[in-house]
Amino acid sequence: MEIRLAKKLYTINLVVFVITISLMITIYLGFLIEILLGFIQVLSSFCLLFVWKRIGKENQRKIFIYWKMVIVYFILWFLFDWKFLNDWIIYLVGIGLIPLCIAWYFISILKSINKGKNDG
């Protein structure tokens, strides 16, 4: 059960990530699909709670780090005053680069779970 769930989550997340990267050429469409990617990844991270005891301590720790990064990102995004930065810097880094880095980190966690790197 958990192997199939992890493989499906990995495949879905990887496909949407690749589509997002591909659409970043158009910038606008890339930013729009990035919202979908973020929603899918957060939902996927909560789906991992169903197999929590079987994914290993190291991957559990990485998922906690992922959740912390997402929470900090949203807190900073909504509570921080970004007016001192150029709009393009906000768009490229705050909306583009940082979420993609967080997404890549989550995909690497899913890949680790699929490879069976469960050390606990």
C-alpha positions as CSV (number, residue, x, y, z in Angstrom):
1,M,0.0,0.0,0.0
2,E,2.6,2.6,1.1
3,I,4.8,1.7,-1.8
4,R,2.1,2.3,-4.4
5,L,1.0,5.6,-2.6
6,A,4.6,6.9,-2.5
7,K,5.1,6.0,-6.2
8,K,1.9,7.7,-7.3
9,L,2.7,10.8,-5.3
10,Y,6.2,10.9,-6.7
11,T,5.0,10.5,-10.2
12,I,2.3,13.1,-9.9
13,N,4.6,15.6,-8.2
14,L,7.4,15.1,-10.7
15,V,5.1,15.5,-13.7
16,V,3.6,18.7,-12.4
17,F,7.1,20.0,-11.5
18,V,8.4,19.3,-15.0
19,I,5.4,21.0,-16.5
20,T,5.9,24.0,-14.2
21,I,9.5,24.3,-15.1
22,S,8.6,24.0,-18.8
23,L,6.0,26.7,-18.5
24,M,8.3,29.1,-16.8
25,I,9.4,30.1,-20.3
26,T,6.2,32.0,-20.5
27,I,6.6,33.3,-16.9
28,Y,2.9,33.9,-16.4
29,L,1.7,30.4,-17.1
30,G,4.6,29.1,-15.0
31,F,3.5,31.2,-12.0
32,L,-0.1,30.0,-12.4
33,I,0.8,26.3,-12.6
34,E,3.2,26.8,-9.7
35,I,0.1,27.5,-7.5
36,L,-1.2,24.1,-8.6
37,L,2.2,22.5,-7.8
38,G,2.2,23.9,-4.3
39,F,-1.3,22.7,-3.6
40,I,-0.5,19.2,-4.9
41,Q,2.7,19.1,-2.8
42,V,1.1,20.2,0.4
43,L,-1.8,17.8,-0.2
44,S,0.7,15.0,-1.0
45,S,2.7,15.7,2.2
46,F,-0.5,15.2,4.2
47,C,-1.3,12.0,2.3
48,L,2.0,10.7,3.7
49,L,0.5,10.8,7.1
50,F,-1.4,7.6,6.2
51,V,1.9,5.7,5.9
52,W,3.8,7.8,8.5
53,K,5.1,4.8,10.5
54,R,6.5,3.1,7.5
55,I,8.5,5.8,5.8
56,G,11.4,5.9,8.2
57,K,12.7,8.4,10.8
58,E,15.1,10.2,8.4
59,N,12.3,10.8,5.9
60,Q,9.9,11.8,8.7
61,R,12.5,14.4,9.8
62,K,12.8,15.7,6.2
63,I,9.0,16.0,5.9
64,F,8.9,18.1,9.1
65,I,11.6,20.3,7.6
66,Y,9.5,20.6,4.4
67,W,6.4,21.6,6.5
68,K,8.5,24.2,8.4
69,M,9.8,25.7,5.1
70,V,6.2,26.0,3.7
71,I,4.9,27.6,6.9
72,V,7.8,30.0,7.1
73,Y,7.4,30.9,3.4
74,F,3.7,31.7,3.9
75,I,4.3,33.6,7.1
76,L,7.0,35.7,5.4
77,W,5.0,36.2,2.3
78,F,1.9,37.5,4.1
79,L,3.4,39.3,7.1
80,F,6.6,40.8,5.6
81,D,6.7,44.2,4.0
82,W,8.3,43.6,0.5
83,K,7.9,47.2,-0.8
84,F,11.6,47.9,-0.5
85,L,12.4,45.4,-3.2
86,N,12.0,45.8,-7.0
87,D,8.8,44.1,-8.3
88,W,10.8,41.8,-10.6
89,I,12.9,40.6,-7.7
90,I,9.8,39.7,-5.8
91,Y,8.3,37.9,-8.8
92,L,11.4,35.9,-9.8
93,V,12.7,35.0,-6.3
94,G,9.7,35.2,-4.0
95,I,7.1,33.7,-6.4
96,G,9.4,31.7,-8.8
97,L,12.6,30.5,-7.3
98,I,11.9,29.9,-3.6
99,P,8.7,27.8,-4.2
100,L,10.5,25.8,-6.9
101,C,13.4,25.0,-4.5
102,I,10.9,23.9,-1.8
103,A,9.1,21.8,-4.4
104,W,12.4,20.2,-5.5
105,Y,13.2,19.3,-1.9
106,F,9.8,17.6,-1.5
107,I,10.3,15.6,-4.7
108,S,13.7,14.5,-3.4
109,I,11.9,13.3,-0.2
110,L,9.4,11.3,-2.2
111,K,12.2,9.8,-4.3
112,S,14.0,8.8,-1.1
113,I,10.9,7.1,0.2
114,N,10.5,5.3,-3.1
115,K,14.0,4.0,-3.1
116,G,13.4,2.6,0.4
117,K,15.9,4.8,2.3
118,N,13.9,4.3,5.4
119,D,16.4,4.0,8.2
120,G,14.1,3.5,11.1
